[in-house]
Amino acid sequence: MTERFGGASDFGFSLMGEAFHSHWRSEGSDVEVLADYLARNPAWLAESILVDALRLEAAGLPAWQIEALWSAATHPFHDLRREGHDGRDWLRRIVRFSRERLRTEDSDIEECALPSPYSHLTGAVLDEILLVSVGITEGSLHAFGGYVPGVVPALNQVAAQVCPDLAFRLLLRALAKFGPRISQGQYDRYVTLGKQFEYGELLVDGYDHLMS
């Protein structure tokens, strides 16, 4: 089976949270940090981010859902509302910066959202979200750095309406940020899903610490 993006440990929208570490303010404004992150990283990463962002944009998700998903990737270091950004405007900025990065490489640039090739896994991802929904909700209500509303509804919406692959990657991020702990059986199913999504083995392996 071919590993997507060379077996990267993560990619796309779910990885972008790494740009907003605890000291990101020392690097400039959040818009500058976002632009610099895309400019200095390889074209394949910008491509994966653009594919995710275009799918989210095409789905017409409300701003609050995009903000909840962003919180799953970045919390507690970058809160869109607190920084004065609307979620949909921020998503459009991600699309624009990703395209600008790909133009520097003369790479093919997607102009519209591609259909997900993993729609057959939607039910499996929704099942896994359901099993941890209470724990994620409770964790996001008492999250370090402040209350984060709407994470579970946003994950469900992405799984059902956008792309189960993206929803699964964001689920792993949400579990790492908000909990709960998972069982060996859950983790084993995550590994299986990772193989079906054609991830490199490091992507799901990087979350083995979530097991109780």
C-alpha positions in Angstrom: 0.0 0.0 0.0 1.3 3.5 -0.9 1.9 5.8 2.0 0.6 9.2 1.5 3.0 12.1 1.5 6.0 9.8 2.0 4.8 8.4 5.3 4.7 11.7 7.0 3.8 11.6 10.7 1.0 14.1 10.0 0.0 16.5 7.2 -2.7 18.9 6.1 -4.9 21.1 8.3 -4.4 18.8 11.3 -0.6 19.5 11.3 -0.8 23.3 11.1 -1.2 23.6 14.9 2.6 23.1 15.2 3.1 26.6 13.7 1.5 28.0 16.9 3.7 26.8 19.7 4.0 28.4 23.1 6.4 31.2 21.8 4.8 31.9 18.4 4.3 35.6 19.3 8.0 36.2 19.3 7.9 35.4 15.5 5.4 38.1 14.6 1.7 38.4 14.2 -0.4 35.2 13.8 -0.9 36.1 10.1 2.8 36.4 9.6 3.4 33.1 11.5 0.9 31.3 9.2 2.4 32.8 6.0 6.0 31.9 7.1 5.0 28.4 8.1 3.7 27.7 4.6 6.6 29.5 2.9 9.4 27.6 4.7 7.8 24.1 4.5 8.0 21.8 1.5 5.5 22.0 -1.3 3.9 18.6 -0.5 2.8 20.0 2.9 1.2 23.1 1.3 -0.5 20.7 -1.1 -2.0 18.6 1.7 -3.1 21.7 3.6 -4.7 23.1 0.5 -6.7 19.9 -0.2 -8.0 19.9 3.4 -8.8 23.6 3.4 -10.6 23.5 0.1 -12.8 20.6 1.3 -13.6 22.5 4.5 -14.4 25.7 2.5 -16.6 23.9 0.0 -18.6 22.2 2.8 -19.8 25.7 4.0 -19.0 24.9 7.6 -20.1 27.8 9.9 -17.3 29.9 11.4 -17.7 28.4 14.9 -17.1 24.8 13.6 -13.9 25.9 11.9 -12.8 27.6 15.1 -13.5 24.5 17.1 -11.4 22.4 14.7 -8.6 24.9 14.8 -8.7 24.7 18.6 -8.3 20.9 18.3 -5.1 21.5 16.4 -3.6 24.5 18.3 -5.2 24.8 21.7 -4.3 26.5 24.0 -1.8 28.6 22.1 -3.9 30.2 19.3 -7.6 31.1 19.8 -9.1 32.6 16.6 -11.8 34.6 18.3 -9.4 35.9 21.0 -7.1 37.0 18.2 -9.9 38.8 16.4 -10.3 36.3 13.5 -13.5 34.8 12.0 -13.1 31.1 11.3 -14.1 31.2 7.6 -11.9 34.3 7.0 -9.0 32.4 8.5 -9.7 29.4 6.3 -9.7 31.6 3.2 -6.3 32.9 4.3 -4.9 29.4 4.6 -6.2 28.6 1.1 -4.5 31.8 -0.3 -1.2 31.3 1.4 -1.1 27.6 0.3 -1.7 28.5 -3.3 1.0 31.2 -3.1 3.5 28.6 -1.7 2.7 26.2 -4.5 3.1 28.9 -7.2 6.8 29.3 -6.1 7.4 25.7 -7.0 5.4 25.8 -10.3 3.3 23.0 -8.8 -0.2 22.0 -9.8 -2.7 24.1 -7.8 -6.1 22.8 -7.0 -8.8 25.3 -7.8 -11.7 23.4 -6.2 -12.2 20.7 -3.6 -11.4 17.2 -4.6 -13.9 14.5 -3.6 -12.7 12.3 -0.8 -11.6 8.8 -1.8 -12.3 7.5 1.7 -16.1 8.1 2.0 -16.6 4.4 2.7 -14.8 4.9 6.0 -17.2 7.6 7.2 -19.2 5.2 9.5 -16.1 3.8 11.1 -14.8 7.3 12.0 -18.2 8.4 13.3 -18.3 5.3 15.5 -14.9 6.2 17.0 -15.9 9.8 17.6 -19.1 8.6 19.4 -17.1 6.4 21.7 -15.0 9.4 23.0 -17.5 12.2 22.6 -18.4 12.5 26.3 -14.7 12.6 27.3 -13.7 15.1 24.6 -16.7 17.4 25.5 -15.8 17.3 29.2 -12.2 17.9 28.5 -12.9 20.8 26.2 -15.2 22.4 28.9 -12.3 22.5 31.3 -9.4 22.8 28.9 -6.2 24.5 30.0 -6.3 27.9 28.4 -10.1 28.2 28.4 -13.4 26.6 27.4 -13.4 25.3 23.8 -17.0 24.8 22.6 -18.3 22.6 19.8 -15.4 20.2 19.2 -17.5 17.0 18.9 -20.2 18.4 16.7 -17.5 19.9 14.4 -15.7 16.5 14.2 -19.0 14.8 13.3 -19.8 17.3 10.6 -16.3 16.9 9.0 -16.6 13.1 9.1 -20.1 13.1 7.6 -19.9 16.0 5.2 -16.3 16.8 4.4 -13.8 13.9 4.6 -13.5 11.1 7.2 -9.7 11.1 6.8 -9.5 14.7 7.9 -12.0 14.1 10.7 -9.9 11.1 12.0 -6.6 13.2 12.0 -8.4 15.9 13.9 -9.9 13.4 16.3 -6.4 12.2 17.2 -5.4 15.9 17.8 -8.5 16.5 19.9 -7.8 13.4 22.1 -4.3 14.6 22.7 -5.5 18.1 23.7 -8.7 17.2 25.6 -8.7 13.5 26.4 -10.1 11.0 27.3 -7.7 8.1 27.6 -8.5 5.2 25.2 -8.3 1.4 25.5 -6.0 -1.0 23.7 -8.9 -2.1 21.5 -9.6 1.5 20.5 -6.0 2.1 19.6 -5.8 -1.1 17.6 -8.8 0.1 15.6 -7.1 3.4 15.1 -4.1 1.6 13.7 -6.3 -0.3 11.3 -8.0 2.9 10.2 -4.6 4.5 9.6 -3.6 1.7 7.3 -6.9 2.1 5.4 -6.3 5.9 5.1 -2.8 5.0 3.7 -0.9 6.8 6.5 2.7 6.2 7.3 3.0 4.1 10.4 4.3 7.0 12.4 1.1 9.0 12.2 -1.1 6.8 14.5 2.0 5.4 16.4 2.6 8.9 17.6 -0.6 8.7 19.6 0.1 5.5 21.5 0.4 7.6 24.7 -3.3 8.1 24.6 -3.9 4.6 25.9 -4.9 4.2 29.6 
